[in-house]
Amino acid sequence: MREILSDIFTWPWFSEPHGYDFNGHLIRHAEGNLCIDPVEPNEEAAEKIARLGVARILLTNRNHSRAANRVRGRTGARTAIHPDDAPHALGQGAELDDELRPDDKIGPLVVIGVPGKSPGEVAFHWPERRLLIVGDAVIGNPPGRCGLLREAVMDDPSRLRESVRDLLELDFEALLVGDGEPILRDAKARLEDLVESFPS
């Protein structure tokens, strides 16, 4: 587990089928620590998460419950997801407490709707720190660039591309991703490169 930005920690879980890391994130904040899309931690990371504490677990989409129940069990955190993605997550065994809806504010983060890969996909924007956190809307692969998952796993590819295009309306410098490598500088320019590659 490493501090990728000030008071923002990340830990990886390598996915053999994908060939890159899945990432969990923990934000240390005075209003309560936030854990986003937690992946399975090793014992050292699990102990650090428990030591830091977590108030809320935020899931960007139906497939990212990942190790949420484990973190919830260690910390007593409440778990939140968009209601459109909740039934699938519940079917995967996720224990859920709260709903996430676009424009909600959770601590320093604003919930952004990015439907397309799934109907309830969300991202999180921290305007003051010019930071954007995404789940499956955008991936950091190949490293240093933005990409998309295969269309075969998307509910609505054209809607997702429109959602990603809309992210360019936000002000951000760094992009933290659930899948692949983060982009800590000039991330908006890298997202613009991706959007320019979309079919017109």
N, C-alpha and C positions, 0 to 999 in steps of 0.2 A: 504494500500500500504506500503510495507516494503523494506528496503535496504537489499537484500539477500547477496550481495557481494559489495565491495567498488564501488560506482557509478553505481550499477546495481540494479534496483528496480523491484519488481514483485507485481502483485495483482491477486487474484483468483476469479473464478466464479464456484460455485459448480454445477456439473452436476448430477442430480438425477438419470438418467438412467445408468450412468457409475459408480456412487458411489465414485467419486473422483473429485478433482479440475481440471478445465481448467485454464491455466495461461497465463497472458500477461507479457511482459518484456519491460523495458525501460532502455537503456544504456545512461548514461550521458558522452559525449565525446567532446573534444575541436573542432573536425571537424564537429560536428553537432550531436544532440541526435538522437538515433535510437530506434524505437518502434517495437517490434517483436510480431506478432500474438496477437494483443490486444483483450482481452476479455472485456465484458461489465463491465465498472468500476462503483462503487458506486459514489455518488456525491463527497465525499472527495477525492477519487482517481482521478476522472475526473478533479477536480480543481488542484490537484498536477501535473497531466500530462500537463495541460494547462500552469501552472506556470513554470514548468521546460522547456517546449517547446519541439517540435519534428520536426526534419528536414526530416526524412525518415521513412516510415512504411514499414517493410519487412515482407512478408507473406511466410511461409515455404511451404504451399500447398493450393490447391483449396478450402479446407473446412475451412481454418483458417482466412477468411476475418473478421469473427466475428464482432468486434466493430470498424473495421478499418475506416469506413466512419465517425463514430462519432468522433474518434480521429483526423481524417483529417479535419473535420469541425471545431474543436476547435483550431487546431494548424496550419493549412495550409500546413501540411506535404504532400509530394508526396508518393504514394503507389506503391510498386514494387512486382512482382511475376514472377516466371518462365513462359515463353510463353506457354508451354505445359499445364499449369494449369489455364491460364488466361481465356479461354472461359467459364469454369464452374463457376469461381469466378464472372465473368461479369454476367452470368445468375442468380447468387444469389444476384445481385445488387451491387457488389463491384465497387467502382470507382478506376480505375487503371491508372497509369501514366507511369511506367517504367518496364523494364524487368530485371530479375535476371538470370544470367547464371553461371554455374560452373567456378570457378577460378576468377570471378569478386572480386574486393576488394571494400568494402563499409566501409569507416572509418577504424576501426581496424579489421573488420571481413572479412574473406574469405568465399565465397559461395562454398558449397560442394554439389554436386549432389548426392541424395539418392533415385533414382526412385524405384518404386515397389508398394507402397501404392497408389500412383498416378504417372503419368509419369514425372511430373515437381516438385516432392518433393525435397526440398533442406534443408540443415542444414547450420549453421554458425560456423566457427572456429576462435577463437581469439588466435593465437599461443603464443603471448607474455604472455598472462595470463593463458595459458593452460586451455582454456574454450571451451566447445562445447555446442551449443544450437540447439535443435531439435524440430520439430513439431510433426508429427505423425510417423516418422520412428521408434522411440523408445518411450515407455511410462515409467513413473516412478511409476509403480504399479506391485506388492505390494510395499509399501514404503521401501526404502533402496535397491531395486533391479530394474533391467531393465526388461521390458516386451515388447510384441508386441500386437497390436490390433488384433481383430479376423480376421481370413483369409477372412471371408465373406465380409469385407469392403476393402480388398486389390485388386487392379487391377492385380497384379502379385506377389504372395507370395514368390516364389523362387527368383525373382529378388530383392525383398526387403531384403531378408535374405543376399543376396550377397552384397547389398549396405551397410547393417549394418556391415557385416564382414569387408568391406573395411574401415569403420570408425576407426578400430583398428590400421590403419596405421598412424593415427593422434596422436599428443601428447596432452593429456588433463588429467586434474585432477578433474575438476568439470563438471557436466552435468546438464544443465537447460532444462526442458521438457515442451512442450505445454500441456501435459496431465499427471496428477499425481504429485508425489513428486520429487523435485530435489535431486541430489546426489552431495554434495559439496566436498567430499573427496573420493579418491580411485575409482572414477567413471569408469576409464578405466578397472579396474579389474572387476567391476560389469558388464560391457558390455562384457568382455571376458567370464564371467559366462553364459551370455545369449547366446552368439555365440556357446559355447560348447554344449548347449542344442539343437542346430539345427540338423535336420536329416542330415546324411552324404550323 
